[in-house]
Amino acid sequence: LSSCTSAAEKEMGGAERREKQYQAHRGFGDRRGGVISARTYFYADEAKCDQHMETFLRCIDASSGSSEDGFSAIKLTALGRPQFLLQFSEVLVKWRRFFHQMAAEQGQAGRAALEMKLEVEKLQEALANLGIATKAESQHWFTGENLGVSGTVDLLDWNSLIDSRTKLSKLLLVPNMQTGQLEPLLSRFTEEEDLQMKRMLQRMDTLAKRATEKGVRLMVDAEQSYFQPAISRLTLEMQRRFNRDRAIIFNTYQCYLKEAYDNVTVDVELSRREAWHFGTKLVRGAYMEQERERAAQIGYEDPINPTYEKTNEMYHRCLDYILEEIKHNRKANVMVASHNEDTVKFTLRRMMELGIHPSEKKVCFGQLLGMCDQITFPLGQAGFPVYKYVPYGPVNEVLPYLSRRAQENRGFMQRANRERDLLWKEFKRRLLAGSFFSPN
């Protein structure tokens, strides 16, 4: 859940834009407006969230019945109030930003996320000077979590100070970068909000347990960037619990985000340290128009890569990092969820170079049902694990989603026409040669 501090963030204006991105604007609790390229959910009440959980449970059961190694996808915004995810994301980003601020003061600004290491003694002095914690109090943080033994604290150590055992309403004060004043990471939850949060976690736990029982991998879909820090953090907590023996829980990384590579590398490093199986689905992203509109409306830096080419570069960079991890540590797993032929070819070439055999099932591919069959079927025939993503729901909700994906993939429809032309040419050749039922 981290990223390098950008040049813009180092200036006050950039920090202010980042602050705005994760503020819990109630107007964005309902994210359906302008989004038909991905499934979105509106929070009605807790009973509706229970209904969504039951639907997800049926999907898990269906995946188990149709495949030995199936996947089922869920969205966390279907399981609780999106407002909670906004607020929790704000907590995580403030905490991360505070780490970067401390790192900058120790002369480490601009380093890669995993290369920043705070000296514990200097950190304790800074916390005491800011009035956040006395040296004795902060020493207890690191002793209690067994951190800082080496004399330094990195971003993963820092993140672990906020975990699922910490009551969100009792988190620490941190300095506001604009005002210089101390403020709580999160305003106190009401009793009802606290119950809503617990119910969301319980629903996630129920789904993860059912998936484990049924031998189904559970993919947690990525959503808008202002929810995503919380979604990724909650998914990591599930991975820690359920991915001990194999990858059951898969997180999703959107490569159109500028922070994608940093997010991937930090989470892979966490899986190494804690010895659980890393599972991920890599996508390009489905919320670009809404992301940019919100950034412009509220006034923060656009989180999306500026061009499609930059997104492609980010996708291949993240994918290559995970493939290298598979080579050196067979505990990583990736679904290449892409309709892009160049990305599929890149994956196949790197798998061959790195000695990753399809039969290991560490790398699988995914395309939407009814789209890009000219990619899906040859992959399956060549022995690669390949899946079709099946949208499930009322027709009036699913059809706009599918039509939008068809529009987004006009280039692939042209390639499908080329495939059809080649098949017709081969059909006529065999007919004229009198060898209709034999390729020879």
C-alpha positions as CSV (number, residue, x, y, z in Angstrom):
1,L,0.0,0.0,0.0
2,S,2.8,2.4,-0.7
3,S,4.3,4.5,-3.3
4,C,7.4,6.6,-3.8
5,T,6.8,10.3,-2.9
6,S,6.3,12.1,-6.1
7,A,7.9,15.4,-6.9
8,A,4.5,17.1,-6.6
9,E,3.9,15.6,-3.2
10,K,7.1,17.0,-1.9
11,E,5.6,20.4,-2.4
12,M,2.7,21.6,-0.3
13,G,0.3,21.9,-3.2
14,G,0.9,18.2,-4.2
15,A,0.4,17.0,-0.7
16,E,-2.9,19.0,-0.5
17,R,-4.1,17.3,-3.7
18,R,-3.3,13.9,-2.3
19,E,-5.1,14.8,0.9
20,K,-8.2,15.6,-1.0
21,Q,-8.2,12.4,-3.0
22,Y,-8.9,10.3,0.1
23,Q,-11.3,12.6,2.0
24,A,-14.6,10.9,2.7
25,H,-16.8,13.0,0.4
26,R,-20.2,11.6,1.0
27,G,-21.3,12.5,-2.6
28,F,-19.0,9.7,-3.8
29,G,-20.4,6.9,-1.6
30,D,-22.6,6.0,-4.6
31,R,-20.1,5.5,-7.5
32,R,-22.6,4.3,-10.1
33,G,-22.8,7.5,-12.1
34,G,-20.9,7.4,-15.4
35,V,-19.6,3.8,-14.8
36,I,-21.0,1.1,-17.0
37,S,-17.7,-0.6,-17.8
38,A,-17.6,-2.4,-14.4
39,R,-20.1,-3.6,-11.8
40,T,-20.9,-1.1,-9.1
41,Y,-23.0,-1.4,-5.9
42,F,-25.1,1.0,-4.1
43,Y,-25.4,0.7,-0.3
44,A,-29.0,0.4,0.7
45,D,-28.8,-1.3,4.1
46,E,-27.1,-4.2,5.9
47,A,-29.8,-6.7,4.7
48,K,-28.9,-5.9,1.0
49,C,-25.2,-6.6,1.9
50,D,-26.3,-10.0,3.3
51,Q,-28.1,-10.7,0.0
52,H,-24.9,-9.8,-2.0
53,M,-23.0,-12.2,0.3
54,E,-25.5,-15.0,-0.4
55,T,-25.1,-14.3,-4.2
56,F,-21.3,-14.5,-3.9
57,L,-21.6,-17.8,-2.0
58,R,-23.7,-19.3,-4.8
59,C,-21.1,-18.1,-7.3
60,I,-18.4,-19.9,-5.3
61,D,-20.5,-23.0,-5.2
62,A,-21.1,-22.8,-9.0
63,S,-17.3,-22.3,-9.7
64,S,-16.5,-25.3,-7.5
65,G,-19.1,-27.5,-9.4
66,S,-17.8,-26.5,-12.9
67,S,-14.0,-26.6,-12.4
68,E,-11.4,-28.2,-10.3
69,D,-9.5,-25.0,-10.0
70,G,-12.1,-22.3,-10.4
71,F,-12.2,-18.6,-9.5
72,S,-14.9,-16.5,-8.2
73,A,-14.8,-12.7,-8.1
74,I,-16.2,-10.4,-5.4
75,K,-16.4,-6.7,-4.7
76,L,-16.0,-5.4,-1.2
77,T,-18.3,-2.4,-1.9
78,A,-21.1,-5.0,-2.1
79,L,-20.4,-6.2,1.4
80,G,-20.6,-3.0,3.4
81,R,-20.9,0.8,3.3
82,P,-18.5,2.3,0.8
83,Q,-18.2,5.3,3.2
84,F,-16.2,3.0,5.5
85,L,-13.8,2.1,2.8
86,L,-13.3,5.9,2.0
87,Q,-12.6,6.6,5.6
88,F,-10.3,3.6,6.1
89,S,-8.4,4.6,2.9
90,E,-7.9,8.0,4.3
91,V,-6.4,6.5,7.5
92,L,-4.0,4.3,5.5
93,V,-2.9,7.1,3.2
94,K,-2.3,9.6,6.0
95,W,-0.3,7.0,7.9
96,R,1.8,6.3,4.8
97,R,2.3,10.0,4.1
98,F,3.5,10.5,7.6
99,F,6.1,7.8,7.0
100,H,7.3,9.6,3.9
101,Q,7.4,12.8,5.8
102,M,9.7,11.2,8.5
103,A,11.8,9.7,5.7
104,A,12.3,13.0,4.0
105,E,13.4,14.5,7.3
106,Q,16.0,11.8,7.5
107,G,17.3,12.6,4.1
108,Q,15.6,9.8,2.2
109,A,13.1,11.7,0.0
110,G,12.8,10.3,-3.5
111,R,13.9,6.8,-2.7
112,A,11.9,3.8,-3.8
113,A,9.3,2.7,-1.3
114,L,11.1,-0.4,0.0
115,E,14.4,1.4,0.2
116,M,13.3,4.0,2.8
117,K,14.4,2.9,6.3
118,L,13.8,5.1,9.3
119,E,16.4,5.1,12.1
120,V,14.4,4.2,15.2
121,E,16.2,6.6,17.5
122,K,15.7,9.5,15.2
123,L,12.1,8.5,14.7
124,Q,11.4,8.3,18.4
125,E,13.0,11.8,18.9
126,A,10.8,13.2,16.0
127,L,7.6,11.6,17.5
128,A,8.5,13.1,20.9
129,N,9.2,16.6,19.5
130,L,5.9,16.5,17.6
131,G,4.1,15.6,20.8
132,I,2.7,12.4,19.3
133,A,4.3,10.0,21.7
134,T,7.0,10.0,24.4
135,K,10.1,8.0,23.8
136,A,8.9,5.4,26.3
137,E,5.5,5.1,24.5
138,S,7.0,4.8,21.0
139,Q,9.6,2.3,22.3
140,H,6.6,0.2,23.5
141,W,5.1,0.3,19.9
142,F,8.2,-1.4,18.5
143,T,8.7,-3.8,21.4
144,G,5.1,-4.9,21.3
145,E,5.2,-5.6,17.5
146,N,8.8,-6.9,17.6
147,L,9.8,-4.1,15.1
148,G,12.9,-2.0,14.9
149,V,15.2,-4.7,16.2
150,S,17.6,-3.9,13.5
151,G,17.6,-0.3,14.5
152,T,15.5,0.7,11.4
153,V,11.9,0.7,10.4
154,D,10.8,0.3,6.8
155,L,7.4,0.9,5.3
156,L,6.1,-2.6,5.9
157,D,7.1,-2.4,9.6
158,W,5.3,1.0,9.7
159,N,2.2,-0.4,8.1
160,S,2.1,-3.2,10.5
161,L,1.6,-0.8,13.4
162,I,-2.0,-0.4,12.0
163,D,-3.5,-3.8,11.7
164,S,-6.9,-5.5,12.1
165,R,-6.5,-5.7,15.8
166,T,-6.4,-1.9,16.2
167,K,-9.7,-0.3,17.0
168,L,-10.0,2.3,14.3
169,S,-11.6,4.9,16.6
170,K,-8.5,4.9,18.8
171,L,-5.8,5.5,16.2
172,L,-2.9,8.0,16.7
173,L,-2.7,11.7,16.1
174,V,-0.5,12.7,13.1
175,P,0.5,16.1,11.9
176,N,-1.5,17.8,9.2
177,M,1.0,18.7,6.4
178,Q,-0.9,21.9,5.6
179,T,-1.7,23.3,9.1
180,G,1.2,21.7,11.1
181,Q,-1.4,20.8,13.7
182,L,-1.9,17.3,15.1
183,E,-5.2,15.7,14.1
184,P,-6.7,12.2,14.5
185,L,-6.1,9.7,11.7
186,L,-9.8,9.1,11.8
187,S,-12.8,10.7,13.6
188,R,-14.5,8.3,16.0
189,F,-16.9,5.9,14.6
190,T,-20.4,5.9,15.9
191,E,-21.5,2.6,17.5
192,E,-23.6,1.8,14.4
193,E,-20.7,2.5,12.1
194,D,-18.5,0.3,14.2
195,L,-21.0,-2.5,13.9
196,Q,-21.2,-2.0,10.1
197,M,-17.5,-2.3,9.8
198,K,-17.5,-5.6,11.8
199,R,-20.3,-7.0,9.7
200,M,-18.3,-6.3,6.5
201,L,-15.3,-8.1,7.9
202,Q,-17.5,-11.0,9.0
203,R,-18.9,-11.3,5.5
204,M,-15.5,-11.3,4.0
205,D,-14.5,-14.1,6.4
206,T,-17.5,-16.2,5.5
207,L,-16.7,-16.0,1.8
208,A,-13.0,-16.8,2.3
209,K,-13.9,-19.8,4.4
210,R,-16.4,-21.1,1.8
211,A,-13.9,-20.6,-1.0
212,T,-11.3,-22.6,1.0
213,E,-13.7,-25.4,1.7
214,K,-14.7,-25.6,-2.0
215,G,-11.2,-25.3,-3.5
216,V,-12.1,-22.1,-5.3
217,R,-9.8,-19.1,-5.6
218,L,-11.4,-15.9,-4.5
219,M,-10.5,-12.8,-6.5
220,V,-11.2,-9.4,-4.8
221,D,-11.8,-7.0,-7.6
222,A,-10.2,-3.6,-7.6
223,E,-12.4,-0.5,-7.5
224,Q,-11.9,3.3,-7.5
225,S,-8.6,4.6,-6.3
226,Y,-10.1,6.4,-3.3
227,F,-11.5,3.0,-2.0
228,Q,-8.5,0.9,-3.1
229,P,-6.1,1.4,-0.2
230,A,-8.7,0.0,2.2
231,I,-9.7,-2.8,-0.2
232,S,-6.1,-3.9,-0.7
233,R,-5.4,-3.7,3.0
234,L,-8.4,-5.9,3.9
235,T,-7.5,-8.3,1.1
236,L,-4.0,-8.6,2.5
237,E,-5.4,-9.5,5.9
238,M,-7.3,-12.3,4.2
239,Q,-4.3,-13.4,2.3
240,R,-2.3,-13.6,5.5
241,R,-4.9,-16.0,7.0
242,F,-5.9,-18.1,4.1
243,N,-2.9,-18.2,1.7
244,R,-0.6,-20.2,4.0
245,D,-0.6,-23.4,2.0
246,R,-1.7,-22.2,-1.4
247,A,-3.0,-19.0,-3.0
248,I,-6.8,-18.9,-2.2
249,I,-7.2,-15.1,-2.0
250,F,-6.2,-13.0,-5.0
251,N,-5.8,-9.2,-4.9
252,T,-6.3,-7.1,-8.0
253,Y,-3.9,-4.4,-9.2
254,Q,-4.9,-1.8,-11.7
255,C,-2.0,-0.9,-13.9
256,Y,-3.5,2.3,-15.2
257,L,-2.6,3.8,-11.7
258,K,0.7,5.6,-11.4
259,E,1.2,3.8,-8.1
260,A,0.7,0.2,-9.4
261,Y,4.3,-0.9,-9.4
262,D,5.0,0.3,-5.9
263,N,1.8,-1.4,-4.6
264,V,2.8,-4.7,-6.2
265,T,6.4,-4.7,-5.0
266,V,5.5,-3.8,-1.4
267,D,2.8,-6.5,-1.2
268,V,5.1,-9.1,-2.8
269,E,7.8,-8.3,-0.2
270,L,5.2,-8.6,2.6
271,S,4.3,-12.1,1.4
272,R,8.1,-13.1,1.3
273,R,8.6,-11.9,4.9
274,E,5.5,-13.7,6.2
275,A,5.9,-16.8,4.0
276,W,2.4,-16.9,2.5
277,H,1.4,-17.4,-1.1
278,F,1.0,-14.2,-3.1
279,G,-1.9,-14.2,-5.5
280,T,-2.9,-11.4,-7.9
281,K,-5.0,-10.6,-10.9
282,L,-3.4,-7.9,-13.1
283,V,-5.8,-5.6,-15.0
284,R,-5.5,-2.3,-16.8
285,G,-8.4,-0.7,-15.1
286,A,-12.1,0.1,-15.6
287,Y,-12.8,3.5,-13.9
288,M,-10.7,6.0,-15.9
289,E,-13.4,8.4,-16.9
290,Q,-14.8,8.6,-13.4
291,E,-11.4,8.8,-11.7
292,R,-10.4,11.8,-13.9
293,E,-13.7,13.5,-13.4
294,R,-13.5,13.2,-9.7
295,A,-9.9,14.4,-9.6
296,A,-10.9,17.5,-11.6
297,Q,-14.0,18.2,-9.5
298,I,-12.4,17.9,-6.1
299,G,-8.9,19.2,-7.1
300,Y,-6.2,16.6,-6.7
301,E,-3.7,15.1,-9.0
302,D,-5.1,12.6,-11.6
303,P,-4.0,9.1,-10.3
304,I,-4.2,7.6,-13.8
305,N,-1.2,7.2,-16.2
306,P,-1.3,9.9,-18.9
307,T,-1.4,7.6,-21.9
308,Y,-2.4,4.0,-22.9
309,E,1.3,3.4,-23.8
310,K,2.3,4.3,-20.2
311,T,-0.3,1.9,-18.9
312,N,1.0,-0.9,-21.1
313,E,4.5,-0.2,-19.8
314,M,3.2,-0.3,-16.2
315,Y,1.3,-3.6,-16.9
316,H,4.4,-5.3,-18.3
317,R,6.6,-3.9,-15.6
318,C,4.4,-5.3,-12.8
319,L,3.9,-8.6,-14.6
320,D,7.6,-9.1,-15.2
321,Y,8.3,-8.4,-11.5
322,I,5.8,-11.1,-10.5
323,L,7.1,-13.6,-13.1
324,E,10.6,-13.1,-11.7
325,E,9.2,-13.7,-8.2
326,I,7.6,-17.0,-9.4
327,K,11.0,-18.0,-10.8
328,H,12.8,-17.4,-7.6
329,N,10.0,-18.2,-5.1
330,R,7.3,-20.6,-6.3
331,K,4.8,-19.0,-3.9
332,A,3.6,-16.3,-6.3
333,N,0.7,-16.7,-8.6
334,V,-0.7,-14.4,-11.3
335,M,-3.8,-14.2,-13.5
336,V,-3.0,-12.2,-16.7
337,A,-6.5,-10.6,-17.2
338,S,-6.0,-9.0,-20.6
339,H,-7.5,-8.9,-24.1
340,N,-4.2,-7.5,-25.4
341,E,-2.4,-9.9,-27.7
342,D,1.0,-8.2,-27.2
343,T,0.6,-8.7,-23.4
344,V,-0.2,-12.4,-23.9
345,K,2.8,-12.8,-26.2
346,F,5.0,-11.0,-23.7
347,T,3.9,-13.3,-20.9
348,L,4.5,-16.5,-23.0
349,R,8.0,-15.3,-24.0
350,R,8.9,-14.4,-20.4
351,M,7.6,-17.7,-19.0
352,M,9.8,-19.6,-21.5
353,E,12.8,-17.5,-20.7
354,L,12.3,-17.9,-16.9
355,G,11.5,-21.6,-17.1
356,I,7.9,-21.4,-15.8
357,H,6.0,-24.3,-17.3
358,P,2.2,-24.0,-17.9
359,S,1.6,-27.2,-15.9
360,E,2.8,-25.5,-12.7
361,K,-0.4,-23.3,-13.0
362,K,1.4,-20.4,-11.4
363,V,0.4,-18.2,-14.4
364,C,-3.1,-18.2,-15.8
365,F,-5.0,-16.1,-18.3
366,G,-8.4,-14.6,-18.3
367,Q,-10.7,-13.0,-20.9
368,L,-14.4,-12.0,-20.8
369,L,-16.9,-14.6,-22.0
370,G,-17.7,-14.1,-25.7
371,M,-14.7,-11.8,-26.3
372,C,-11.2,-12.6,-27.7
373,D,-11.8,-16.3,-28.3
374,Q,-9.0,-16.1,-30.8
375,I,-6.7,-15.6,-27.7
376,T,-8.5,-17.9,-25.2
377,F,-8.9,-21.1,-27.3
378,P,-5.3,-21.3,-28.6
379,L,-4.0,-20.8,-25.0
380,G,-6.2,-23.5,-23.7
381,Q,-5.2,-25.9,-26.5
382,A,-1.5,-25.2,-25.8
383,G,-2.0,-26.3,-22.2
384,F,-2.1,-23.0,-20.4
385,P,-4.7,-22.4,-17.6
386,V,-7.2,-20.0,-19.2
387,Y,-10.5,-18.7,-17.8
388,K,-13.5,-17.0,-19.1
389,Y,-14.9,-14.2,-16.9
390,V,-18.7,-14.5,-16.7
391,P,-20.6,-11.4,-15.6
392,Y,-23.5,-12.5,-13.4
393,G,-26.7,-10.5,-12.7
394,P,-29.9,-9.0,-14.0
395,V,-29.9,-8.6,-17.8
396,N,-30.5,-4.9,-17.7
397,E,-27.3,-4.5,-15.6
398,V,-25.1,-7.0,-17.4
399,L,-25.8,-5.9,-21.0
400,P,-24.6,-2.3,-20.6
401,Y,-21.4,-3.7,-19.1
402,L,-20.8,-6.1,-21.9
403,S,-21.6,-3.5,-24.6
404,R,-19.2,-1.1,-23.1
405,R,-16.4,-3.7,-23.1
406,A,-17.1,-4.5,-26.7
407,Q,-16.8,-0.8,-27.5
408,E,-13.5,-0.6,-25.6
409,N,-12.2,-3.5,-27.5
410,R,-13.1,-2.5,-31.1
411,G,-9.5,-3.3,-32.2
412,F,-9.9,-6.9,-31.0
413,M,-13.1,-7.2,-32.9
414,Q,-11.2,-6.4,-36.0
415,R,-8.7,-9.1,-35.2
416,A,-11.6,-11.5,-34.7
417,N,-12.7,-10.6,-38.3
418,R,-9.2,-11.4,-39.5
419,E,-9.5,-14.8,-37.7
420,R,-12.8,-15.4,-39.4
421,D,-11.3,-14.6,-42.8
422,L,-8.4,-17.0,-42.2
423,L,-10.8,-19.8,-41.2
424,W,-12.9,-19.2,-44.3
425,K,-9.8,-19.3,-46.5
426,E,-8.7,-22.6,-45.0
427,F,-12.2,-23.9,-45.3
428,K,-12.2,-23.2,-49.1
429,R,-8.7,-24.6,-49.5
430,R,-9.7,-27.9,-47.9
431,L,-12.9,-28.1,-49.9
432,L,-11.1,-27.6,-53.2
433,A,-8.4,-30.1,-52.2
434,G,-11.0,-32.7,-51.2
435,S,-9.5,-33.0,-47.7
436,F,-12.3,-31.2,-45.8
437,F,-11.9,-33.4,-42.6
438,S,-8.2,-33.5,-42.6
439,P,-5.6,-30.7,-42.3
440,N,-3.4,-32.7,-44.6
